[in-house]
């Protein structure tokens, strides 16, 4: 016979990914006595979006991602988003460095490594754009040290595979930032949960799925079902965070908070080409990002990436996007249909109609033949051979659809936190740059959902201890930027390239 239990706590976190791990660790550092219950439907942490095979592993600093620096109608380059993302990643590095320096988590070699971040383009129009982008980014010290070249020989020194077999008269350009990183967010997440698991008043519940959540007497009652023995538990807390990746939207809709109305999701699947030839892998040492195809989502921006996964150096190309109705790799084909509610159907219809080219693009991606995938790879690695690569499944991302007064509904590519007016519940929706900016996102959430404590002298002092740049925009303070980069580089071992 199934058991039924009830337990009161301070915080309930749904989903054992990088967001929940970051929030839990922040709260425990700010208030060591806080009680936290973490619920995960799968049998381990970081098994979906946070897993190394399911994301790009790029420490998103806007060094190489062209979609963060759009060209405006007047031909100028807007780097405002790039500055914000670069600042946010510096905040993440400071928090990680604090945890390492204070021996809260394991040494960083297992989760973060230095690797150059590069942008590579071809054709007169793209070369002109990259040149203007480089010149504009040089106006901000966050991008100091970026190199630019249109010289075949120099680019060949940087990334020989990219230039191998390329015509000598082809117009190309590249930028290179040696300050880039590769982050294994799966390993980082598991390290955080291992540390949390040893702390008092923190409990992790794997193989437990949330069946319902409802607010009663100013507290949330979260119904949790054990996937194997059908035990039903009720967790009660004044605050709930939903950080379940693609599973966040359905749970947010179950909460029925007014702020959830009008939100929908558009799932996108992904695949990588993984190199199996060790000789080829050893010849490439960079994350090389290109320009996204017209009509494609930002998550499908092609990149040829050096990665470290499970202690092994890897080389991936992709991702190839695809159409799906699943919200998670372990989800149901009915996820999309079940997410359609009266409150969001208008927004989803309008967003769908306005994004028909995107839908066509995703369906075309699904239909790609192995030869077509190889041709896409050869735009970045002209001498690529089919026998050196195999297809690997990447993670799923649910892009945010939200209501819009003028357009009815819009599709957004990014990360968004939706919270109740009283701050009692919050959910994280969306995708990139997500994990890289997790610390900034969770600090903002703490300030919004725990306002009284967050503004207290004690919490303010602790936040500044953990994050030396806290409350100061790094984009406007060159000396502070240099100081925190020296500090995090030393602690996280990022001053020496691992080749």
N, C-alpha and C positions, 0 to 999 in steps of 0.2 A: 504494500500500500504506500502511495506517495506521501511524503511528509510535507507539512505546511508550516512555515516559520515567518516571524515578523522581527525586523531589526531596525532600530533607529540609529542614524549616523549624522554627520555634518554635511558630507558631500558624496554624491553618487556620480561616478564617471562611467559613461556607456561607450565601450570601444577601447581596445588596448593598442592604440596606435601612437604615433609621435605626439599628437596634440594632447591626448589624455595624459601621457607620460610627462609631458612638459608642464601641464597645469598642475598635476599632482605634486611634482617635485617643487615647483614654485610655491605652492601652498604649504608644503611641509617645511620648506626653508623659512617661510614667513611666520608660520605658526606650527611648531613641532608637535603640539598636542592635538591638532585637528584630526578628526576621524574621517577616513576615506574608504569607500567601497567601490571597487572597479569591476565592471561586468563585461565579459567578452564572450561572444557566441562561439568562436572557434577555440581550438585547443591550445593556442599559443599566442604570444604577443606579436605584433607587427606582421601578421600573416596576410594582410591585404595591401592597401596602398603604401604602407610604410616599408614593406619588404624590398630588399635591394633589387630584385628582378622586376618589381612592379612600378618603379619610378626611375627618373633619369639619374639620380645620385649626384646631380649638380648642386654644389653650394651656390644657389642662385644669388648672384651679386650684381646682375645686369651688365657684367663685363662683356658677355658674348651673345646674349639673347636679344635678337633684333626686334622682336615684337614688343619689347619694353621701351623702345625708342622710336616711335612712329614719326613719319615725315608729314608735316602739316601742309595744308593747301598752298601756303605761300613758299613751300620748298625748304623751310627751316625744320630742324630736328627738335622734337620735344623730349627732353631727358628728365623731366620731373618725376616720372614713375621710376626710372632707373635709379635716381638718387634715393628715393624712398626705399626701394628694395635693397640697394647697397647698404643703406643705414641699418635696415632691419637685420640683414645677415651679420653685420658687425655686432649687433646686440646678441644674436644667437651665439656667436663665438665667445663673447664675454661671459655669458652664462655657463656655457660648456667649460670654459677655462676655469671658472670659479669652482665648478663641481670637481674637476680633475685636481686642481691645486689643493682642494680641501679633502681629497681622497673619498669623495662621495661616490664617484663612478670610476671605472677602470681607466687605465692609461689610454690616450686617444688614438694610438696607432691602429687600433682595431676599427675605428669608425671614421676618421678624417685624415686625408692625405693631400699634400699640395700637388696641383696639376695645372698647367697653363690652360686658360680659357681663351678660345679663339673664335673669331667670326671669319667666315670665308665666303666670298661671292664671286660671280663671274658675269660678264656682260656690262656694257657701258652704263646702263641705268643703275644697276646694282652697285657698281664700283663707285659711281658718283655719290650714291646714297651713303655708302660705307665711309667714304672720305669725309663727307659733311658730318656724319655721325661722330667720327673720330675727332674732328676739329671742335665740334660742340662739346664733347665729353671732356676735352682738355681744359675747359673753363671751370671744371669742378675737381678739387683735389682728391675726391674719392676714387677717381680714375687715373690718378697720377701713376706713371710707369707703363701705361698702355703704349704699345708699339704699333705702327701702321706701315704697310708696305704693298706695293704693286709689283715688286721685283720677283720674278720667278725663282731666281737662285736663292734669295733670302727665305722666301716662303718654303722652298724645298728643304732648307736647313731646319726650319721649324717643324714641318710635317711632310716628310718625304713621300708617304703613301698618297697624299692628296695631289701631289704634283707629278708623280710617276705616270708616264704615258700621256701627259697632257700636251696639247699642241703649243708650240713655242710662241705663236702669235695670239693665243687666247688672252683676252683682257681679264685679269683676275686681281683681287685685292684681299688682304687679310689684316686683322688686328690680333694682338696677342697680349694677354695679361698674365704674368707669372704668379700673381697673387691668388689665382683661382684655386678651388678645392674640389675634391671628390668626397662625398659624404655617404657612408653606408647608414641610411636612416633606420634600417632594420636592426643592425647591430647597436646603434645608439639607443633606439627605443628599448631593446631588450636589456641593455646595460642600466637604463633608467629604472625599468621595472624590477630588475634584480636588486637594485639599491632600495627601492621603495618597499619591496617585499620583506626586507630585513628591519624596517622601521615599525615602531609601535603604532597601533591603530590604523594600519593600512592592510586591506584584504583584497586579494585578486581572486576573481571567480571565473575560471575558464569553462567553456562548454555551457554557458548560461546565456540564454537569449531573453531579451525584454519583450514581453507580450503586451504590456499596456503601461501607461503612466497617466496619473490623474492627480490634480491638486485638491487636497482636503485640509481644512483648518490651517492654511498658510504653509503647508508642507506637501512635498510631492510624494505620492505613493507609487513606487515602481514595482510592477509585477515581473518577476524573473523566474523563468522555467529552466531547470536543469535538462539539458538536451538528451541525457542518457537515462536517468532514473525517474524523470518527470516530477521531481520534487518542485514544489512551487513556493517561492520565497517572496515576501513583500519587504522591500527596502524603503525606509521613510527618511527624508532629509529636506532641509529648507532650500538646498541648492542642487541642481542637476546639470551636468554638462554632457551634451551628446556629441561625441567625437568618433562616430562610427563610419567615417568615410562615406561611401555610397549609400550606406544604411542610415545616414543621419536624416535625410529628407523624410522618409516614411515615419520615423520616430518623432520628428518635429511636428508633422501633421497630426500624429496621434495626440500630441499635447494640447492641441486645439487653442493655443494662445492666439490672440488677435494678430500678433506680429507675423504669424506663420501664413496668414491668408495671402494668396496670390503667388506663393512660391511653388515652383515646379522644378523638374530636373530633366536634363537631356544627357543620357549616358553615351559615352564614347569608349570603345575598347581599343586595345593597342597590342602590337607585336613588335619584336626586335629581330634583326638578323644578328646572330652571335657568331663571332669568328672562332673556328676550331683549329686554325693553323698557328702554332706557337711562334713560328718565325715571323709571320705577319703581325701578330700581336706585339712582338718586341720592337717592331719598327715604328710604332705610333705611340706618342706620349703627349696627348692633349685631348681636350674636349672641344671639338670643332662644330660650331653651329652655323647653319645657313639660313636662307630666307624661306619662309613658309610659302607653299603654293597658294595661289589665289583661291579663296573660298575655304581654305583649310583651317581647322581650329588651332590655337596656339600650342596646344599640347602635342601637335604633330609636326612642329618645327623640326626638320631633319638634323641629326647630329651624329658625328662619328666620334665615339667616346671611349677613352681609356677608363676602366673601372677596376675596383678591387672588391671582389665578392667572395666571402668565406675564405679570406686570406689569399685568394688567387687573382692574378692580374687578368683582366678580360678586355675584349674589344667588341663593342656593340654598335650597330647602326639602326637608326629608326627614330621614333617609333612610326610604324605604319598604323594609321587610325582605322577604325572599323565601326560599322553600325551594329548596335546591340540593344536589347531591351532589358538587360541585366544591370543592376546597380553595383554589384560586387562580383568578383570571379566566382565566389561560392554562393552567389545569389540565385534568384529564380527568374525564368524568362518572363514571368508576369509582373516583375517589379515596376516597369514603366506604366503598365495598365493600372495597377493597383494604386499608383501614386496620383492618378488623375482624380481630383475632387471638384466639387461644385465651386469651391473658393479659388481654384487655380486654373480651371479649364479654359477660361477666356485668355489668360496670360499665355498658356501653353499653345493655344491655337494661333494666336497672333504671332508669337515668337516662331512657331513652326512655319507659318506662311512666309515670314520675312527671311527665313533661313533655308529655303528650299535648295539653293546651291550647295549649302553645307551638307544637307541630307544626301544629295546626289553624289557629292565628293566622298562621303563615308561609304556609301554603297559601292562606288567604284573601287574604293580601297579594299573592300571585302573581296571583290572579284579579281584582284591582282593575281597574275600568274607568278610562279617563281622567277620566270625570265623578266617580268616587269619589275619585280622587287630588286632584282640584280641590276637592272638599268638605272633605277633610282640610286642605288649604292654607287654605281660607276660615275655618277655626277660628282661624287666626293672622293672616290678612289677608282680612277679609270681602269686600273689593271686588275680589279677584283675578279676572282674566279669563283664560280658557283660552288665548287666542291669544298671551298674553304669556309663556307658559311652554313648555318642551320637556323631554322625558324624557332623562336622562343616567344611564349605568350607574356605580354606585359600586363600591367594593371588596368583596371577600369576607372574612369573618371566620370562623375556626374556633374555636368556643367549647370550653372544656376540659371533658372528662368524666373523672372520676377515681373510683377505687374508694373505697368507704366502708364501714367495718366494720359499721355498724348498718343503713344503707340500701342496701347493695349497690353503688350507684353514684350519683353526683350530678353535675349540670351546673352549672358555675361560669362566671360572667361577669366576666372580669378578666384580668390578666396573671400568668403563673406561670413561674418558671424551674425546670427539672428538671435536676439535675446528678448525676453519678456520685459515689459516696462518696469516691473518691480525687481528685475535682476535675479529672479529665482530660478530661471532656466535659460540655457543658451545652447545653440547648436552651431557647428561649423560646417559650412557647405562649400562646394567648389573644389578647384584644383590648384595648379601652379600659380604662384611660387610656394604656396602651402608650407611644406615641412621646413624649408630654409628660413622662413620668417615666423616659425611657430612661437618663438619666445616673445617677440613683439606682439603677436596676435593674442597670446595668453596674458601678457601683462595688461594689455588694453581691456581684456575680458575681466581680469581681477579688479581693475579700477572701476569698471562699470557695475559689476555684480557684487563686489565687496567694498563699496565706496567709503564707508566709515573707517574700516580697518586700513584700507589702502592709503587714506589720507592721514593716518596716525603717524606720529613721530617715529614710532618703533618700526613700522613697515617701510616708511620712506627711507629710514637709515639703512635697513637691510637691503632694499632694492638698490640703493647706491653702492653698497658694499659688493653685491653680486654683479652689478652692471655699472662700472665706473662712468659710463656716458649717460646714465639714466636721466631723462628730462632735458637732455641737451642735443640739439640736432647736429649730428656729425657733419652733415653737408655744409655747415656754416662755421665749422671749427677745425681748421687744418691741424693745429697742434694737438688737439685732443684725439683726432683721428690717428695721427702718427703714434701717439702714446698707446692707445688701445690696441692698435695693430701690432706694435712691438710686444705688448703684454700677451695677447692671445697667441701670437706667432711663437713666442718662446714656450709658453705652457703647452700648447697643442702640437708643437714640433712642426711648424709650417714654414720654417725658414729654409729648409733644405729639400730640394726635389728628390723623390725616391726613385732614382734611376741609376 
